[in-house]
Structures are given as C-alpha cells and as structure tokens.
Amino acid sequence: MSAAPWDIVQAEFEAGAAVSDSLPAALGVEIAFAGRSNVGKSSLLNALMQRRNLVRTSSTPGCTRQINFFRATARDEAVFRLVDLPGYGYAKRSKTERAAWGRLIEHYLLERDWLRAVVVLVDVRRGVESEEQELIDFVRQRDVKRVGPCRVIVVATKIDKVPKSKRKATLAKFSLPKGARRLGVSAVTGDGIEPLWKQLRKAAFVGQEAVEDVAPT
C-alpha cells in the first residue's frame, strides 16, 4: 500500500496556555478539537498524529486544564497545529476554574486568526446534545471577514461500539446545523481516520471545493 500524503511523519507538543496572554503566536493553520471530557478526544488526537502517547489520556474526566498545541507534519510537508481544548463537563473542577477556562476558550475560538476548523466530538451513542449545539452556535459567531473562515466538523467517536451495519443510520440521526460536516471515527480500530484527515485538509487549504458529509459504510 502506497504512503498517503496525510500520513504524519513528525509530531510534537509545542505549547500549553492556561490564560489568553500565554497563547503562542499564530504562525500557521490551526485545527481545534472540543468535546465532553470522556468523549475520547486525547485518543483521537493520538490516532490522527499516529503516536501512542503524545497526548495524555486519563480515566479522570477534565484532565486537560489548558489549551495544548501540537505540531504535526505530513508526508507531503503540510504542517498543521492540532489544538486540544479543555473538555467540558468537568464536574470535579471549581466554578471559578471552569469560568476561567470558559473565557480562555471563548477568546481562542472567536479571535484566533489561523483557526480553520473546529472539530466538535460527540459520543456516537449520545449524538449532538445541547452543549455541543451551543458550542457550534458559538463558533458561528466568528467574524469571518476579520479572522478568516472556520468550518465546523462534527465527529462521532467510538463508532467501534456500533455494528457496521447500523453506523450510517446512526449518524443520519444526528441533527446538524446547515453547513456542518459529520463523520464517524474510532481511535481503537482506525475507522474514519483517513476521511477525517481529508476533511481537515480541505478546511486548512481554503479555496478548495467543500467535501460532502462522509459516513462510514
């Protein structure tokens, strides 16, 4: 099998930011990942970057306490920053700490010039709920003329928990806002990783034609 251009040949942790003033300079395409604390975000990021333990995973919800930036270089020399946002639904954190994270995330999502896509992760068995919908609506508030276009991609994680014969129908039940793209992935089996990278690259390389929704068969 020939190597794919989206294969990641180098990946590294770049920086972490707990307050807006410590965000690293925006030097290139950024793709942010957001979702509930137990949705499998860290595992998916590791799968995308083809690394086992680059992004820390934990059985404790809310482990990520800052925005973490990772640099990933593809085989065709395309460079991406994959951005790990703190998970929401972290019940064990104080209201003050959650409020501070909220302000940090909001500032990043609305003000970041090079943010080209926000990947909203949902558990395939739960679908898009009110918190995910609020996040999608919030991203839509970006001033595109000022900070550039940003796509919303809804990714259903843990599709290995659903029989293959039922995956397409399960994804079809997701209620999505107009223009949002969706697909299903599994960090365990690798299903959906290639279609997701195709979506991310389309979002990153502005000017190419938009791709259609992709559902695993």
KOLSEMAR-606463 format. One record per residue (C-alpha): y, x, z; chain; residue in one letter. Coordinates in Angstrom, 2 decimals, decimal comma, padded with zeros to 5 digits. Layout:
KOLSEMAR-606463
<r><Y>Y</Y><X>X</X><Z>Z</Z><cadena>A</cadena><residuo>A</residuo></r>
...
***
This chain:
KOLSEMAR-606463
<r><Y>000,00</Y><X>000,00</X><Z>000,00</Z><cadena>A</cadena><residuo>M</residuo></r>
<r><Y>003,37</Y><X>001,44</X><Z>-001,00</Z><cadena>A</cadena><residuo>S</residuo></r>
<r><Y>006,02</Y><X>002,00</X><Z>001,64</Z><cadena>A</cadena><residuo>A</residuo></r>
<r><Y>008,63</Y><X>-000,74</X><Z>001,93</Z><cadena>A</cadena><residuo>A</residuo></r>
<r><Y>012,35</Y><X>000,11</X><Z>001,83</Z><cadena>A</cadena><residuo>P</residuo></r>
<r><Y>012,86</Y><X>-001,68</X><Z>005,16</Z><cadena>A</cadena><residuo>W</residuo></r>
<r><Y>010,34</Y><X>000,49</X><Z>006,98</Z><cadena>A</cadena><residuo>D</residuo></r>
<r><Y>012,17</Y><X>002,15</X><Z>009,85</Z><cadena>A</cadena><residuo>I</residuo></r>
<r><Y>011,84</Y><X>005,93</X><Z>009,78</Z><cadena>A</cadena><residuo>V</residuo></r>
<r><Y>014,16</Y><X>006,67</X><Z>012,70</Z><cadena>A</cadena><residuo>Q</residuo></r>
<r><Y>015,29</Y><X>004,57</X><Z>015,66</Z><cadena>A</cadena><residuo>A</residuo></r>
<r><Y>017,15</Y><X>005,46</X><Z>018,82</Z><cadena>A</cadena><residuo>E</residuo></r>
<r><Y>019,11</Y><X>003,99</X><Z>021,69</Z><cadena>A</cadena><residuo>F</residuo></r>
<r><Y>022,82</Y><X>004,54</X><Z>021,11</Z><cadena>A</cadena><residuo>E</residuo></r>
<r><Y>024,77</Y><X>002,98</X><Z>023,93</Z><cadena>A</cadena><residuo>A</residuo></r>
<r><Y>024,94</Y><X>000,28</X><Z>026,58</Z><cadena>A</cadena><residuo>G</residuo></r>
<r><Y>028,01</Y><X>-001,70</X><Z>027,57</Z><cadena>A</cadena><residuo>A</residuo></r>
<r><Y>028,47</Y><X>-003,80</X><Z>030,71</Z><cadena>A</cadena><residuo>A</residuo></r>
<r><Y>032,17</Y><X>-004,52</X><Z>030,11</Z><cadena>A</cadena><residuo>V</residuo></r>
<r><Y>034,20</Y><X>-005,08</X><Z>026,97</Z><cadena>A</cadena><residuo>S</residuo></r>
<r><Y>036,14</Y><X>-001,83</X><Z>027,36</Z><cadena>A</cadena><residuo>D</residuo></r>
<r><Y>032,92</Y><X>000,18</X><Z>027,12</Z><cadena>A</cadena><residuo>S</residuo></r>
<r><Y>031,69</Y><X>-001,28</X><Z>023,83</Z><cadena>A</cadena><residuo>L</residuo></r>
<r><Y>031,06</Y><X>001,55</X><Z>021,34</Z><cadena>A</cadena><residuo>P</residuo></r>
<r><Y>033,22</Y><X>001,84</X><Z>018,26</Z><cadena>A</cadena><residuo>A</residuo></r>
<r><Y>032,09</Y><X>-000,42</X><Z>015,42</Z><cadena>A</cadena><residuo>A</residuo></r>
<r><Y>031,06</Y><X>002,07</X><Z>012,75</Z><cadena>A</cadena><residuo>L</residuo></r>
<r><Y>028,67</Y><X>000,06</X><Z>010,58</Z><cadena>A</cadena><residuo>G</residuo></r>
<r><Y>026,62</Y><X>-003,08</X><Z>010,12</Z><cadena>A</cadena><residuo>V</residuo></r>
<r><Y>025,56</Y><X>-004,75</X><Z>013,37</Z><cadena>A</cadena><residuo>E</residuo></r>
<r><Y>022,96</Y><X>-007,48</X><Z>013,88</Z><cadena>A</cadena><residuo>I</residuo></r>
<r><Y>022,81</Y><X>-009,15</X><Z>017,29</Z><cadena>A</cadena><residuo>A</residuo></r>
<r><Y>019,78</Y><X>-010,75</X><Z>018,93</Z><cadena>A</cadena><residuo>F</residuo></r>
<r><Y>020,16</Y><X>-013,50</X><Z>021,53</Z><cadena>A</cadena><residuo>A</residuo></r>
<r><Y>017,79</Y><X>-015,84</X><Z>023,30</Z><cadena>A</cadena><residuo>G</residuo></r>
<r><Y>016,33</Y><X>-017,03</X><Z>026,57</Z><cadena>A</cadena><residuo>R</residuo></r>
<r><Y>015,18</Y><X>-014,36</X><Z>028,99</Z><cadena>A</cadena><residuo>S</residuo></r>
<r><Y>011,48</Y><X>-014,94</X><Z>028,32</Z><cadena>A</cadena><residuo>N</residuo></r>
<r><Y>011,58</Y><X>-015,55</X><Z>024,57</Z><cadena>A</cadena><residuo>V</residuo></r>
<r><Y>010,20</Y><X>-012,12</X><Z>023,57</Z><cadena>A</cadena><residuo>G</residuo></r>
<r><Y>013,43</Y><X>-010,51</X><Z>022,39</Z><cadena>A</cadena><residuo>K</residuo></r>
<r><Y>012,59</Y><X>-006,97</X><Z>023,51</Z><cadena>A</cadena><residuo>S</residuo></r>
<r><Y>009,13</Y><X>-007,14</X><Z>021,95</Z><cadena>A</cadena><residuo>S</residuo></r>
<r><Y>010,59</Y><X>-008,37</X><Z>018,66</Z><cadena>A</cadena><residuo>L</residuo></r>
<r><Y>013,18</Y><X>-005,58</X><Z>018,57</Z><cadena>A</cadena><residuo>L</residuo></r>
<r><Y>010,44</Y><X>-003,01</X><Z>019,15</Z><cadena>A</cadena><residuo>N</residuo></r>
<r><Y>008,41</Y><X>-004,56</X><Z>016,33</Z><cadena>A</cadena><residuo>A</residuo></r>
<r><Y>011,37</Y><X>-004,51</X><Z>013,94</Z><cadena>A</cadena><residuo>L</residuo></r>
<r><Y>012,07</Y><X>-000,86</X><Z>014,69</Z><cadena>A</cadena><residuo>M</residuo></r>
<r><Y>008,36</Y><X>-000,02</X><Z>014,60</Z><cadena>A</cadena><residuo>Q</residuo></r>
<r><Y>008,49</Y><X>001,52</X><Z>018,04</Z><cadena>A</cadena><residuo>R</residuo></r>
<r><Y>006,36</Y><X>000,60</X><Z>021,04</Z><cadena>A</cadena><residuo>R</residuo></r>
<r><Y>008,66</Y><X>001,17</X><Z>024,00</Z><cadena>A</cadena><residuo>N</residuo></r>
<r><Y>012,15</Y><X>001,87</X><Z>022,68</Z><cadena>A</cadena><residuo>L</residuo></r>
<r><Y>013,48</Y><X>-001,43</X><Z>024,00</Z><cadena>A</cadena><residuo>V</residuo></r>
<r><Y>012,44</Y><X>-002,01</X><Z>027,58</Z><cadena>A</cadena><residuo>R</residuo></r>
<r><Y>010,27</Y><X>-005,06</X><Z>028,16</Z><cadena>A</cadena><residuo>T</residuo></r>
<r><Y>009,76</Y><X>-006,70</X><Z>031,53</Z><cadena>A</cadena><residuo>S</residuo></r>
<r><Y>007,91</Y><X>-009,60</X><Z>033,08</Z><cadena>A</cadena><residuo>S</residuo></r>
<r><Y>011,04</Y><X>-010,33</X><Z>035,12</Z><cadena>A</cadena><residuo>T</residuo></r>
<r><Y>013,49</Y><X>-012,68</X><Z>033,30</Z><cadena>A</cadena><residuo>P</residuo></r>
<r><Y>017,02</Y><X>-011,34</X><Z>032,90</Z><cadena>A</cadena><residuo>G</residuo></r>
<r><Y>016,05</Y><X>-007,67</X><Z>032,87</Z><cadena>A</cadena><residuo>C</residuo></r>
<r><Y>018,79</Y><X>-006,77</X><Z>030,35</Z><cadena>A</cadena><residuo>T</residuo></r>
<r><Y>022,10</Y><X>-006,55</X><Z>032,24</Z><cadena>A</cadena><residuo>R</residuo></r>
<r><Y>024,29</Y><X>-005,20</X><Z>029,45</Z><cadena>A</cadena><residuo>Q</residuo></r>
<r><Y>024,68</Y><X>-005,20</X><Z>025,68</Z><cadena>A</cadena><residuo>I</residuo></r>
<r><Y>022,43</Y><X>-002,48</X><Z>024,30</Z><cadena>A</cadena><residuo>N</residuo></r>
<r><Y>022,94</Y><X>-000,86</X><Z>020,90</Z><cadena>A</cadena><residuo>F</residuo></r>
<r><Y>020,12</Y><X>000,69</X><Z>018,85</Z><cadena>A</cadena><residuo>F</residuo></r>
<r><Y>020,50</Y><X>002,64</X><Z>015,62</Z><cadena>A</cadena><residuo>R</residuo></r>
<r><Y>017,77</Y><X>002,08</X><Z>013,02</Z><cadena>A</cadena><residuo>A</residuo></r>
<r><Y>017,50</Y><X>003,99</X><Z>009,74</Z><cadena>A</cadena><residuo>T</residuo></r>
<r><Y>015,32</Y><X>002,51</X><Z>006,99</Z><cadena>A</cadena><residuo>A</residuo></r>
<r><Y>013,26</Y><X>004,37</X><Z>004,43</Z><cadena>A</cadena><residuo>R</residuo></r>
<r><Y>015,91</Y><X>003,73</X><Z>001,77</Z><cadena>A</cadena><residuo>D</residuo></r>
<r><Y>018,53</Y><X>005,29</X><Z>004,12</Z><cadena>A</cadena><residuo>E</residuo></r>
<r><Y>020,17</Y><X>001,97</X><Z>005,00</Z><cadena>A</cadena><residuo>A</residuo></r>
<r><Y>021,47</Y><X>002,15</X><Z>008,57</Z><cadena>A</cadena><residuo>V</residuo></r>
<r><Y>021,68</Y><X>-000,79</X><Z>010,96</Z><cadena>A</cadena><residuo>F</residuo></r>
<r><Y>022,77</Y><X>-001,30</X><Z>014,54</Z><cadena>A</cadena><residuo>R</residuo></r>
<r><Y>020,47</Y><X>-003,76</X><Z>016,25</Z><cadena>A</cadena><residuo>L</residuo></r>
<r><Y>022,23</Y><X>-005,22</X><Z>019,27</Z><cadena>A</cadena><residuo>V</residuo></r>
<r><Y>020,31</Y><X>-006,59</X><Z>022,26</Z><cadena>A</cadena><residuo>D</residuo></r>
<r><Y>022,36</Y><X>-009,23</X><Z>024,10</Z><cadena>A</cadena><residuo>L</residuo></r>
<r><Y>021,52</Y><X>-010,19</X><Z>027,72</Z><cadena>A</cadena><residuo>P</residuo></r>
<r><Y>019,13</Y><X>-013,13</X><Z>027,86</Z><cadena>A</cadena><residuo>G</residuo></r>
<r><Y>020,40</Y><X>-016,43</X><Z>029,17</Z><cadena>A</cadena><residuo>Y</residuo></r>
<r><Y>018,59</Y><X>-018,48</X><Z>031,78</Z><cadena>A</cadena><residuo>G</residuo></r>
<r><Y>018,53</Y><X>-015,63</X><Z>034,31</Z><cadena>A</cadena><residuo>Y</residuo></r>
<r><Y>018,21</Y><X>-017,75</X><Z>037,44</Z><cadena>A</cadena><residuo>A</residuo></r>
<r><Y>017,98</Y><X>-014,82</X><Z>039,86</Z><cadena>A</cadena><residuo>K</residuo></r>
<r><Y>021,44</Y><X>-013,47</X><Z>038,96</Z><cadena>A</cadena><residuo>R</residuo></r>
<r><Y>024,59</Y><X>-014,45</X><Z>040,85</Z><cadena>A</cadena><residuo>S</residuo></r>
<r><Y>027,12</Y><X>-016,83</X><Z>039,33</Z><cadena>A</cadena><residuo>K</residuo></r>
<r><Y>029,69</Y><X>-014,03</X><Z>039,33</Z><cadena>A</cadena><residuo>T</residuo></r>
<r><Y>027,39</Y><X>-011,68</X><Z>037,43</Z><cadena>A</cadena><residuo>E</residuo></r>
<r><Y>026,45</Y><X>-014,37</X><Z>034,91</Z><cadena>A</cadena><residuo>R</residuo></r>
<r><Y>030,11</Y><X>-015,23</X><Z>034,36</Z><cadena>A</cadena><residuo>A</residuo></r>
<r><Y>030,92</Y><X>-011,57</X><Z>033,67</Z><cadena>A</cadena><residuo>A</residuo></r>
<r><Y>028,07</Y><X>-011,31</X><Z>031,17</Z><cadena>A</cadena><residuo>W</residuo></r>
<r><Y>029,27</Y><X>-014,52</X><Z>029,52</Z><cadena>A</cadena><residuo>G</residuo></r>
<r><Y>032,75</Y><X>-013,13</X><Z>028,97</Z><cadena>A</cadena><residuo>R</residuo></r>
<r><Y>031,32</Y><X>-009,89</X><Z>027,60</Z><cadena>A</cadena><residuo>L</residuo></r>
<r><Y>029,01</Y><X>-011,69</X><Z>025,16</Z><cadena>A</cadena><residuo>I</residuo></r>
<r><Y>031,72</Y><X>-014,10</X><Z>024,03</Z><cadena>A</cadena><residuo>E</residuo></r>
<r><Y>034,13</Y><X>-011,23</X><Z>023,36</Z><cadena>A</cadena><residuo>H</residuo></r>
<r><Y>031,48</Y><X>-009,40</X><Z>021,37</Z><cadena>A</cadena><residuo>Y</residuo></r>
<r><Y>030,41</Y><X>-012,40</X><Z>019,27</Z><cadena>A</cadena><residuo>L</residuo></r>
<r><Y>033,93</Y><X>-013,51</X><Z>018,39</Z><cadena>A</cadena><residuo>L</residuo></r>
<r><Y>035,70</Y><X>-010,18</X><Z>017,99</Z><cadena>A</cadena><residuo>E</residuo></r>
<r><Y>033,22</Y><X>-007,68</X><Z>016,55</Z><cadena>A</cadena><residuo>R</residuo></r>
<r><Y>034,31</Y><X>-006,74</X><Z>013,03</Z><cadena>A</cadena><residuo>D</residuo></r>
<r><Y>030,98</Y><X>-005,43</X><Z>011,76</Z><cadena>A</cadena><residuo>W</residuo></r>
<r><Y>028,77</Y><X>-008,18</X><Z>013,16</Z><cadena>A</cadena><residuo>L</residuo></r>
<r><Y>026,97</Y><X>-009,57</X><Z>010,12</Z><cadena>A</cadena><residuo>R</residuo></r>
<r><Y>024,25</Y><X>-011,74</X><Z>011,67</Z><cadena>A</cadena><residuo>A</residuo></r>
<r><Y>023,30</Y><X>-013,32</X><Z>014,98</Z><cadena>A</cadena><residuo>V</residuo></r>
<r><Y>019,56</Y><X>-013,86</X><Z>015,36</Z><cadena>A</cadena><residuo>V</residuo></r>
<r><Y>019,00</Y><X>-016,77</X><Z>017,74</Z><cadena>A</cadena><residuo>V</residuo></r>
<r><Y>015,49</Y><X>-016,59</X><Z>019,18</Z><cadena>A</cadena><residuo>L</residuo></r>
<r><Y>013,60</Y><X>-019,69</X><Z>020,27</Z><cadena>A</cadena><residuo>V</residuo></r>
<r><Y>010,06</Y><X>-020,13</X><Z>021,51</Z><cadena>A</cadena><residuo>D</residuo></r>
<r><Y>008,16</Y><X>-021,87</X><Z>018,70</Z><cadena>A</cadena><residuo>V</residuo></r>
<r><Y>006,67</Y><X>-024,24</X><Z>021,28</Z><cadena>A</cadena><residuo>R</residuo></r>
<r><Y>010,11</Y><X>-025,34</X><Z>022,55</Z><cadena>A</cadena><residuo>R</residuo></r>
<r><Y>012,29</Y><X>-025,40</X><Z>019,47</Z><cadena>A</cadena><residuo>G</residuo></r>
<r><Y>016,09</Y><X>-025,41</X><Z>019,38</Z><cadena>A</cadena><residuo>V</residuo></r>
<r><Y>017,43</Y><X>-026,84</X><Z>022,64</Z><cadena>A</cadena><residuo>E</residuo></r>
<r><Y>020,94</Y><X>-027,41</X><Z>023,95</Z><cadena>A</cadena><residuo>S</residuo></r>
<r><Y>021,59</Y><X>-023,78</X><Z>024,96</Z><cadena>A</cadena><residuo>E</residuo></r>
<r><Y>020,57</Y><X>-022,46</X><Z>021,53</Z><cadena>A</cadena><residuo>E</residuo></r>
<r><Y>022,69</Y><X>-025,11</X><Z>019,81</Z><cadena>A</cadena><residuo>Q</residuo></r>
<r><Y>025,70</Y><X>-024,18</X><Z>021,94</Z><cadena>A</cadena><residuo>E</residuo></r>
<r><Y>025,25</Y><X>-020,52</X><Z>021,01</Z><cadena>A</cadena><residuo>L</residuo></r>
<r><Y>025,05</Y><X>-021,37</X><Z>017,30</Z><cadena>A</cadena><residuo>I</residuo></r>
<r><Y>028,17</Y><X>-023,53</X><Z>017,54</Z><cadena>A</cadena><residuo>D</residuo></r>
<r><Y>029,99</Y><X>-020,74</X><Z>019,39</Z><cadena>A</cadena><residuo>F</residuo></r>
<r><Y>029,21</Y><X>-018,16</X><Z>016,70</Z><cadena>A</cadena><residuo>V</residuo></r>
<r><Y>030,60</Y><X>-020,57</X><Z>014,13</Z><cadena>A</cadena><residuo>R</residuo></r>
<r><Y>033,99</Y><X>-020,26</X><Z>015,83</Z><cadena>A</cadena><residuo>Q</residuo></r>
<r><Y>034,42</Y><X>-016,74</X><Z>014,45</Z><cadena>A</cadena><residuo>R</residuo></r>
<r><Y>037,50</Y><X>-016,31</X><Z>012,30</Z><cadena>A</cadena><residuo>D</residuo></r>
<r><Y>035,73</Y><X>-015,18</X><Z>009,13</Z><cadena>A</cadena><residuo>V</residuo></r>
<r><Y>038,96</Y><X>-014,17</X><Z>007,42</Z><cadena>A</cadena><residuo>K</residuo></r>
<r><Y>039,80</Y><X>-011,85</X><Z>010,30</Z><cadena>A</cadena><residuo>R</residuo></r>
<r><Y>036,47</Y><X>-010,40</X><Z>011,43</Z><cadena>A</cadena><residuo>V</residuo></r>
<r><Y>034,22</Y><X>-010,98</X><Z>008,42</Z><cadena>A</cadena><residuo>G</residuo></r>
<r><Y>031,23</Y><X>-013,23</X><Z>007,60</Z><cadena>A</cadena><residuo>P</residuo></r>
<r><Y>028,40</Y><X>-013,66</X><Z>010,08</Z><cadena>A</cadena><residuo>C</residuo></r>
<r><Y>025,15</Y><X>-015,50</X><Z>009,40</Z><cadena>A</cadena><residuo>R</residuo></r>
<r><Y>023,09</Y><X>-017,39</X><Z>011,95</Z><cadena>A</cadena><residuo>V</residuo></r>
<r><Y>019,35</Y><X>-016,85</X><Z>011,64</Z><cadena>A</cadena><residuo>I</residuo></r>
<r><Y>017,08</Y><X>-018,95</X><Z>013,86</Z><cadena>A</cadena><residuo>V</residuo></r>
<r><Y>013,82</Y><X>-017,16</X><Z>014,60</Z><cadena>A</cadena><residuo>V</residuo></r>
<r><Y>010,87</Y><X>-018,90</X><Z>016,22</Z><cadena>A</cadena><residuo>A</residuo></r>
<r><Y>008,98</Y><X>-016,33</X><Z>018,28</Z><cadena>A</cadena><residuo>T</residuo></r>
<r><Y>005,35</Y><X>-016,29</X><Z>019,38</Z><cadena>A</cadena><residuo>K</residuo></r>
<r><Y>004,02</Y><X>-018,08</X><Z>016,29</Z><cadena>A</cadena><residuo>I</residuo></r>
<r><Y>000,65</Y><X>-016,49</X><Z>017,03</Z><cadena>A</cadena><residuo>D</residuo></r>
<r><Y>000,40</Y><X>-019,21</X><Z>019,71</Z><cadena>A</cadena><residuo>K</residuo></r>
<r><Y>000,35</Y><X>-021,85</X><Z>016,94</Z><cadena>A</cadena><residuo>V</residuo></r>
<r><Y>-002,55</Y><X>-022,24</X><Z>014,47</Z><cadena>A</cadena><residuo>P</residuo></r>
<r><Y>-001,62</Y><X>-021,04</X><Z>010,98</Z><cadena>A</cadena><residuo>K</residuo></r>
<r><Y>-002,34</Y><X>-024,49</X><Z>009,55</Z><cadena>A</cadena><residuo>S</residuo></r>
<r><Y>000,36</Y><X>-026,00</X><Z>011,79</Z><cadena>A</cadena><residuo>K</residuo></r>
<r><Y>003,11</Y><X>-023,37</X><Z>011,59</Z><cadena>A</cadena><residuo>R</residuo></r>
<r><Y>005,01</Y><X>-024,71</X><Z>008,61</Z><cadena>A</cadena><residuo>K</residuo></r>
<r><Y>005,05</Y><X>-028,24</X><Z>010,04</Z><cadena>A</cadena><residuo>A</residuo></r>
<r><Y>006,11</Y><X>-026,93</X><Z>013,45</Z><cadena>A</cadena><residuo>T</residuo></r>
<r><Y>009,07</Y><X>-025,03</X><Z>012,00</Z><cadena>A</cadena><residuo>L</residuo></r>
<r><Y>010,05</Y><X>-028,01</X><Z>009,87</Z><cadena>A</cadena><residuo>A</residuo></r>
<r><Y>010,69</Y><X>-029,99</X><Z>013,06</Z><cadena>A</cadena><residuo>K</residuo></r>
<r><Y>013,45</Y><X>-027,62</X><Z>014,15</Z><cadena>A</cadena><residuo>F</residuo></r>
<r><Y>016,85</Y><X>-029,26</X><Z>013,89</Z><cadena>A</cadena><residuo>S</residuo></r>
<r><Y>019,24</Y><X>-026,72</X><Z>012,40</Z><cadena>A</cadena><residuo>L</residuo></r>
<r><Y>022,94</Y><X>-026,87</X><Z>011,54</Z><cadena>A</cadena><residuo>P</residuo></r>
<r><Y>023,85</Y><X>-026,66</X><Z>007,88</Z><cadena>A</cadena><residuo>K</residuo></r>
<r><Y>023,63</Y><X>-023,12</X><Z>006,56</Z><cadena>A</cadena><residuo>G</residuo></r>
<r><Y>021,44</Y><X>-021,72</X><Z>009,34</Z><cadena>A</cadena><residuo>A</residuo></r>
<r><Y>018,31</Y><X>-019,92</X><Z>008,21</Z><cadena>A</cadena><residuo>R</residuo></r>
<r><Y>014,99</Y><X>-020,01</X><Z>010,01</Z><cadena>A</cadena><residuo>R</residuo></r>
<r><Y>011,62</Y><X>-018,33</X><Z>010,08</Z><cadena>A</cadena><residuo>L</residuo></r>
<r><Y>008,74</Y><X>-017,64</X><Z>012,43</Z><cadena>A</cadena><residuo>G</residuo></r>
<r><Y>007,61</Y><X>-014,29</X><Z>013,75</Z><cadena>A</cadena><residuo>V</residuo></r>
<r><Y>005,07</Y><X>-012,73</X><Z>016,07</Z><cadena>A</cadena><residuo>S</residuo></r>
<r><Y>005,65</Y><X>-009,35</X><Z>017,67</Z><cadena>A</cadena><residuo>A</residuo></r>
<r><Y>001,95</Y><X>-009,29</X><Z>018,51</Z><cadena>A</cadena><residuo>V</residuo></r>
<r><Y>000,47</Y><X>-009,77</X><Z>015,03</Z><cadena>A</cadena><residuo>T</residuo></r>
<r><Y>003,46</Y><X>-008,68</X><Z>012,91</Z><cadena>A</cadena><residuo>G</residuo></r>
<r><Y>003,60</Y><X>-012,04</X><Z>011,11</Z><cadena>A</cadena><residuo>D</residuo></r>
<r><Y>007,09</Y><X>-012,72</X><Z>009,80</Z><cadena>A</cadena><residuo>G</residuo></r>
<r><Y>008,49</Y><X>-009,23</X><Z>010,39</Z><cadena>A</cadena><residuo>I</residuo></r>
<r><Y>008,83</Y><X>-008,46</X><Z>006,68</Z><cadena>A</cadena><residuo>E</residuo></r>
<r><Y>010,55</Y><X>-011,79</X><Z>005,82</Z><cadena>A</cadena><residuo>P</residuo></r>
<r><Y>012,87</Y><X>-011,29</X><Z>008,78</Z><cadena>A</cadena><residuo>L</residuo></r>
<r><Y>013,88</Y><X>-007,81</X><Z>007,60</Z><cadena>A</cadena><residuo>W</residuo></r>
<r><Y>014,60</Y><X>-009,30</X><Z>004,16</Z><cadena>A</cadena><residuo>K</residuo></r>
<r><Y>016,88</Y><X>-011,87</X><Z>005,79</Z><cadena>A</cadena><residuo>Q</residuo></r>
<r><Y>018,63</Y><X>-009,23</X><Z>007,88</Z><cadena>A</cadena><residuo>L</residuo></r>
<r><Y>019,25</Y><X>-007,00</X><Z>004,88</Z><cadena>A</cadena><residuo>R</residuo></r>
<r><Y>020,68</Y><X>-009,92</X><Z>002,90</Z><cadena>A</cadena><residuo>K</residuo></r>
<r><Y>023,06</Y><X>-010,63</X><Z>005,75</Z><cadena>A</cadena><residuo>A</residuo></r>
<r><Y>024,00</Y><X>-006,97</X><Z>006,08</Z><cadena>A</cadena><residuo>A</residuo></r>
<r><Y>024,66</Y><X>-006,40</X><Z>002,40</Z><cadena>A</cadena><residuo>F</residuo></r>
<r><Y>027,35</Y><X>-009,01</X><Z>001,90</Z><cadena>A</cadena><residuo>V</residuo></r>
<r><Y>027,73</Y><X>-010,14</X><Z>-001,69</Z><cadena>A</cadena><residuo>G</residuo></r>
<r><Y>024,05</Y><X>-010,61</X><Z>-002,46</Z><cadena>A</cadena><residuo>Q</residuo></r>
<r><Y>022,75</Y><X>-014,12</X><Z>-003,03</Z><cadena>A</cadena><residuo>E</residuo></r>
<r><Y>021,67</Y><X>-016,01</X><Z>000,07</Z><cadena>A</cadena><residuo>A</residuo></r>
<r><Y>017,95</Y><X>-016,44</X><Z>000,55</Z><cadena>A</cadena><residuo>V</residuo></r>
<r><Y>016,23</Y><X>-019,71</X><Z>001,26</Z><cadena>A</cadena><residuo>E</residuo></r>
<r><Y>014,60</Y><X>-020,64</X><Z>004,56</Z><cadena>A</cadena><residuo>D</residuo></r>
<r><Y>011,31</Y><X>-018,80</X><Z>004,95</Z><cadena>A</cadena><residuo>V</residuo></r>
<r><Y>008,37</Y><X>-020,32</X><Z>006,78</Z><cadena>A</cadena><residuo>A</residuo></r>
<r><Y>005,02</Y><X>-018,59</X><Z>007,22</Z><cadena>A</cadena><residuo>P</residuo></r>
<r><Y>002,03</Y><X>-020,11</X><Z>005,47</Z><cadena>A</cadena><residuo>T</residuo></r>
***
